Amino acid sequence: ATVLGHVQRGGEPTPFDRVLATQFGHHAAQLVQAGRFGRMVTLQGGAIGSVEIASVANTQRKIALDHPLLTMARDIGICLGES
């Protein structure tokens, strides 16, 4: 089985979202066709690629508490689960 997931941030998908979903689906189909199972499609530095699922499963990516995106999120009222 192949699972193609899509997380929508809220609201209508943008043209970027639609194109990205198509690119992800195409790349996933190419992986299946090549028999490269156990991989997750990625977007890194603007390029579509893939990584071994085992290399990212059960891991956490940590970012600094003063990261500009976190600061922006707090400023606009997004709850990040902090006390």
C-alpha positions, 0 to 999 in steps of 0.5 A, a space after each residue: 500500500 502507498 499512502 499519500 498524505 496531505 496536511 492542509 494549513 487551513 483555508 483553501 489550498 493555494 496554487 503552491 499547495 496544489 502543485 506541491 501535492 502533485 509533485 509529491 504524488 509523482 515522486 512517490 509513484 516513481 519510488 514505487 515504480 523503482 521498487 524503492 519502498 520505505 521512503 518518504 517524499 521530501 521538500 528540501 531547499 526547494 527540491 523534491 527528494 526522499 529519505 528513508 522513513 527509518 531515518 526520520 521516524 520517532 525523531 524530533 527536530 528542535 529549533 531555538 525558542 527565539 527562532 523568527 517563525 516562533 516569535 511571529 507565531 506568538 505575536 499573531 496569537 498562535 498557541 504553541 503549547 507553552 505554559 
